[in-house]
Amino acid sequence: MKIRLTSIIVSVLVFIASCNQPGEKMTPAAAVDSTLTLPAGFIASVFADSLGSARHIATNTNGDIFVKLEGLKDGHGILRLRDTNNDGVADSINGFGTSPGTGIDIKNDFLYTSSDDNIYRYKLAANGSPDTTSLETLVVGLVNKGQHAAKAIAVDDAGNIYVNIGAPSNSCQLDDRTPASKGMNPCPILDSAAGVWQFKANKQNQHYADGARYCTGIRNIVALDWNSEANNLYAVQHGRDDLDKLFPELYTESQRVELPAEEMFLIKKGDDFGWPYCYYDGQQKSKVQSPEYGGDGKKTTGCDNKQKPIYAFPAHWAPNGLLFYTGSMFPAKYKNG
């Protein structure tokens, strides 16, 4: 039996250098093997192609797929993809919305979406089509200082919406990304960013100040999802950069390539995951003190009480999406994975 893993191939951009800073050398896409490797019994097909710079996707119960675009395509920030003849290819593609961004989610017949500044929602009609006249603005004025501005979102089953507020900084230095610059202590960024904020999913015209800080100490999240089976919020963070460039007396280039791990979190209200004071070393399997705050790559001072990841991915992978499998096509072991 073949199990079809329908995929959206969007302009096939190899984002291996998605965290590179200006001036850093990027590996040419032509030099990268981008071949899909699938488990035995799975096949993949192209559902849609050349859509633009896509960020997140959401799938409706009728099979419609909504794609949030980082930029605008023909003036639209969202695309609805529909396979009308069940051949596994999107033959109806419609655009709507005028705000580019990242986040998109579906809950209780509403399509939630975000720009870098605001959160919106549309009512979905009985046939799954968005009612573009129903646009509601839920939250305005989210912190956006350019760096790490993407607003990943997730909606729970109790009427709450969660949004990433990324830190506009690498490691809260007095001079960002400057060699030997010390970290601000306490880090003032934590008051308004570097965590997840919670708002009401059904209330219009909320402002940033109306939200509650749900967790803190996370540099930046793009991969964010609510798991209804576990009734918990999960995320994968983009960890800090440039350990050897900022503190060459403490770290080598080879160490920077491996540090820090990209952390996957199970997030509970009030959790503190340690940024910028700590980072996770996957080799030592512990949170260690950041060099900006007196760390030497081994000290764990101030980090023992910070929440640890439930899984650690290799450094600088920059995971950009997280979805839990709730369908029934795949073998049982994949359920809720």
Secondary structure as the mmCIF struct_conf table of DSSP 4:
data_model
#
loop_
_struct_conf.conf_type_id
_struct_conf.id
_struct_conf.beg_label_comp_id
_struct_conf.beg_label_asym_id
_struct_conf.beg_label_seq_id
_struct_conf.end_label_comp_id
_struct_conf.end_label_asym_id
_struct_conf.end_label_seq_id
STRN STRN1 ILE A 3 SER A 7
TURN_TY1_P TURN_TY1_P1 SER A 11 VAL A 12
TURN_TY1_P TURN_TY1_P2 ILE A 16 CYS A 19
HELX_LH_PP_P HELX_LH_PP_P1 ASN A 20 GLN A 21
TURN_TY1_P TURN_TY1_P3 PRO A 22 GLY A 23
HELX_RH_3T_P HELX_RH_3T_P1 ALA A 29 ALA A 31
BEND BEND1 VAL A 32 VAL A 32
TURN_TY1_P TURN_TY1_P4 ALA A 40 GLY A 41
STRN STRN2 PHE A 42 VAL A 46
BEND BEND2 PHE A 47 PHE A 47
BEND BEND3 SER A 53 SER A 53
STRN STRN3 ALA A 54 THR A 59
TURN_TY1_P TURN_TY1_P5 THR A 61 ASN A 62
BEND BEND4 GLY A 63 GLY A 63
STRN STRN4 ILE A 65 LYS A 73
TURN_TY1_P TURN_TY1_P6 ASP A 74 GLY A 75
STRN STRN5 HIS A 76 ARG A 82
BEND BEND5 THR A 84 VAL A 89
STRN STRN6 SER A 92 PHE A 96
BEND BEND6 THR A 98 THR A 98
BEND BEND7 THR A 102 THR A 102
STRN STRN7 ILE A 104 LYS A 107
TURN_TY1_P TURN_TY1_P7 ASN A 108 ASP A 109
STRN STRN8 PHE A 110 SER A 114
BEND BEND8 ASP A 116 ASP A 117
STRN STRN9 ILE A 119 LEU A 124
HELX_LH_PP_P HELX_LH_PP_P2 ALA A 125 ALA A 125
TURN_TY1_P TURN_TY1_P8 ALA A 126 ASN A 127
BEND BEND9 GLY A 128 GLY A 128
STRN STRN10 PRO A 130 VAL A 140
BEND BEND10 GLY A 146 GLY A 146
TURN_TY1_P TURN_TY1_P9 GLN A 147 HIS A 148
STRN STRN11 ILE A 153 VAL A 155
BEND BEND11 ASP A 157 GLY A 159
STRN STRN12 ASN A 160 ILE A 165
BEND BEND12 PRO A 168 SER A 171
STRN STRN13 GLN A 173 GLN A 173
BEND BEND13 LEU A 174 ASP A 175
TURN_TY1_P TURN_TY1_P10 ASP A 176 ARG A 177
TURN_TY1_P TURN_TY1_P11 PRO A 179 ALA A 180
HELX_LH_PP_P HELX_LH_PP_P3 SER A 181 LYS A 182
STRN STRN14 GLY A 183 GLY A 183
HELX_LH_PP_P HELX_LH_PP_P4 MET A 184 MET A 184
BEND BEND14 ASN A 185 PRO A 186
HELX_RH_3T_P HELX_RH_3T_P2 PRO A 188 ASP A 191
TURN_TY1_P TURN_TY1_P12 SER A 192 SER A 192
BEND BEND15 ALA A 193 ALA A 194
STRN STRN15 GLY A 195 LYS A 200
TURN_TY1_P TURN_TY1_P13 ALA A 201 ASN A 202
BEND BEND16 GLN A 204 ASN A 205
STRN STRN16 GLN A 206 HIS A 207
HELX_RH_3T_P HELX_RH_3T_P3 TYR A 208 ASP A 210
BEND BEND17 GLY A 211 GLY A 211
STRN STRN17 ALA A 212 THR A 216
BEND BEND18 ARG A 219 ARG A 219
STRN STRN18 ILE A 221 ASN A 227
TURN_TY1_P TURN_TY1_P14 SER A 228 ASN A 231
STRN STRN19 ASN A 232 GLN A 237
HELX_RH_AL_P HELX_RH_AL_P1 LEU A 243 LEU A 246
TURN_TY1_P TURN_TY1_P15 PRO A 248 LEU A 250
HELX_RH_AL_P HELX_RH_AL_P2 GLU A 253 GLU A 258
BEND BEND19 PRO A 260 PRO A 260
HELX_LH_PP_P HELX_LH_PP_P5 ALA A 261 ALA A 261
STRN STRN20 GLU A 262 ILE A 267
TURN_TY1_P TURN_TY1_P16 LYS A 269 GLY A 270
STRN STRN21 ASP A 272 ASP A 272
TURN_TY1_P TURN_TY1_P17 TRP A 275 TYR A 277
STRN STRN22 CYS A 278 ASP A 281
TURN_TY1_P TURN_TY1_P18 GLY A 282 LYS A 285
STRN STRN23 SER A 286 GLN A 289
HELX_RH_3T_P HELX_RH_3T_P4 PRO A 291 TYR A 293
TURN_TY1_P TURN_TY1_P19 GLY A 294 GLY A 294
BEND BEND20 GLY A 297 LYS A 298
TURN_TY1_P TURN_TY1_P20 THR A 301 ASN A 305
BEND BEND21 LYS A 306 LYS A 306
HELX_LH_PP_P HELX_LH_PP_P6 GLN A 307 PRO A 309
BEND BEND22 ILE A 310 ILE A 310
STRN STRN24 TYR A 311 PHE A 313
HELX_LH_PP_P HELX_LH_PP_P7 PRO A 314 PRO A 314
TURN_TY1_P TURN_TY1_P21 ALA A 315 HIS A 316
BEND BEND23 SER A 328 PHE A 330
HELX_RH_3T_P HELX_RH_3T_P5 ALA A 332 TYR A 334
TURN_TY1_P TURN_TY1_P22 LYS A 335 ASN A 336
#
